[in-house]
C-alpha cells in the first residue's frame, strides 16, 4: 500500500488542492514529452475541482482526457459523464483538451469497449494522474459490489482495458475502465467528501475489506493520494 492523505476543512479547499495537484502533474509531463494523458471521473464531487482546473494555463491541446467510466447515453443526456466534463472542465482555458468519447451511438456496450480499447492503446502512457471518486458502497469507476465480473475488473494484471457493466445500482448500461488500466498512472488521486464516505474509506484500508476500493488502496503498482473534506 502506497497511501498518502490530506484532510481539509472545506470542500472548496480540498477541490482547489486537487486541482493544483493535477495541474502540477500535467505540467511536469508536458515539460518532458510531446503530449500526456489523464483519467477523470464524473459525478458531483469533482465539479469544483474541474472549475479550478479549467482556469489553469496549460497546453490543453496536448492533453488527452479519458473518463474512468461512462453511462451508455448521449453526451446531451444529464446522466452523461462526458457532458459533465465538457461543461465543467473543457471550458475557460481548457477548451482544447482532447476528450475521448466512450459512448458511440449504434454500438453495443461490448463493441464500445473494443473501440475504446483501441483508442487507449494510442495514448501516451503512463497517465500523468488519475482522478477518481468513491461511492458510499465502496465502488470506484463503475466497479460496483455485486458486479459479476468484479474480480476480473479488479485484477491488477488483467490485459482487459475496459468492460461493459450493468448492475441493479445503475439504470443505464455502463462502460468502466479496469483497475489494471487505471493503475497505469504515475499517481491516483482519490477525492471524496463526507463522514459516510470517510467511514467506508477507513474500513477499506483494512486488509480483509470486501469493498472494491480496497483493492485500489492495497495494490502496490501506483501511489494513491487521498484528498478528503467533511
N, C-alpha and C positions, 0 to 999 in steps of 0.2 A: 504494500500500500504506500503510494507516494502522494500524501494528502497534506494540503495546507489550507488554512481557514482565515477569513476576515469577517468580522462582525461589525455592522454599522448601526447607528442609532435610528436612521430613517431609510426608507426605500429609495428616496431620491439620492441620498449619498451613496448608497450601495449601487444604484444604477449608474451613477457617474463614475464610480470606481471601476465597474465592469467595463464601461466604455473606454476608459483610459487604458485599461489592461489590454483590451482588444486592439485599440489604436497602436499601442507600443509594439505588440506582436506583429501586426501587419507592416508597420513602418520598418521594423528590423529586417523582415524578409524582403520587402520591396527594395531596400538598400543593397541587398546582396544578390538578387536574381531578377529576371525579367518580369515575372508575374507570380502571384501567390493565390492561395485559396483558403476559405474559412467555411466552417459549418455554423449555421444559425438555427435557432428554434422558433416556433410560433408561440401563440398564447399571449395572455395579457402581461405576464411577468416582465418580459424583456422590452416592452414598448418604450419605456422611458430611457432605457439604455440605448436603444436604436435612435431615439430622438437626439441624444447627446452625440452619438457616433456619426449621424448624418451631417452634423455641423463640423466635422473634422476634415481638415485639408489633407487628403491622401490622394495618391494616383489611383482613384477608384476604377478607372478603365483597365487597370492591370490586376484587379482583384476579382476572383471567381467566388461566387457565393452559392453554397449548397444547403438546402433545407435538411434538417435531421429527419423530418417526416412530413407527410402531406396527406390530406384527405383527398379522395378522388372526386373533386368538384372543380368547376371552372374558377379561374382567378377572381372573377367578379362576385363569386359567392361569399357571403360574410364568414363562412366557415373555412375559407381558403387561407392557408399559411402564406402562400405566395402573394396573395392580395394584401395581407397584413404587412409583409416585408416591403412590398412596393410602396405602400403608403407611409410606413413609419421609418424605414431605413433608406430606401433608394429615393431620397428627396434631398433638398438643400444642396450640399456639396457632393453628395454621394450618388447622384443620378446616373453616373457612368458605371456603377458596379454591375458585374456580369452575373446575373442570377440565372441559375439553371432551373428550367421549368420541370417539375416532377410529373405533373398530370398532363396527359395529352388526350384530347377528345378522340374517341373512336378506338382507343387501345384498351385491352383488358388490363387489370392490375398486373398480371404476370408479364404481359407484353411491355407495360410501362417499366417494370423492373429491369427487363432486358435492355431497353433503350437507355435507361438511366445508368445502368452498369457500364455501358459503352462510353457514356459521357464522363463518368467518374474516372475511367482509365486514362482519359486525356488530360486530367487536371494535374497541376504541379503539386505533387505530394512530397513530403507530408503537409497536411493542412497547417497553416500558421497557428490557428487556435480553433477550438470547437466550443461554441456557447450552447449549453444545454439547460433545460429546466427539469423539474421533478414534480410528479403528482403526489397527492396525499395517499395514493395506493402504491407508491414507490416505483412508478414507471418512469422511464425517460425515453426520449424519442417517441415511438409508438410501440415500445416493447413492454406490453402490459402483463400483469399477473393473469394467468389463465390462458394466455395465447398458446395455441397448440404447438407452435414452433419456437417457443421461447428459449428453450435450451440451445437450439441452433442459432437463434438470433444473438445470444449472449456468448457464444463460443469465440474466444479471443483469437483463435487460429483459423476461423472459417474463411473460405475463399469467396463466400457469398457476400456481395456488397450491399444489397438491399433486398427486401422481401415484401410481398403483399400481406396484409393483415386485415382480418375482420373479427371483432370481438363484440360481446354484449356491451362493453364500455363505450363503443363508438357506433353511432348510427350510420356512418359512411365507411365504405372500404378505405383502407389507407395503404400508403407505401412508407416503409420505415428503413432507415439505414441500419445495418447490423452493428454490433459493438466492435467487430473487427475493423469495420470501415471508420467508425468514429475515433477509434484509438490510433489511427494513422495520422496523428496530430502531434504537434510539439507540446501542446497543453490542452487540457479540457477545463473549461470554466463552467462550474455549476452554480447557477444563480437561482435562488429561491427565497420566498418570504413567508413569514407567519410562524406561529408557535406549532401548529399542527404538523407542518412540513419539517420543522426542526426536530420534532419528536420522531418522525419517520426516519430522518437522517441519522439520528443518534442510534436508532435500532439497526439501521442498515450498516452501520460501522461494525457491528458485532459479527464475529466470524461465522456464525450459524444462521445469519439472517436469510430469509427467503425473498426479500424484496428484490425486484430486478436491478434497482440502482446499486444494490450491494455488490453485484458483480463488477460494476464500473469502478466502485471505490476500492475494491480489492485487487483489481488487475494491476500488474506491475510494468506494463509497457509504456504508459503515458501518465505524467503527473496530473493530478486533479486539484484544482484550486477552487475553494468554496467561498462564495460571497453571499452573506445572509443578513437580513434585517427583519425585525419583528413585523 
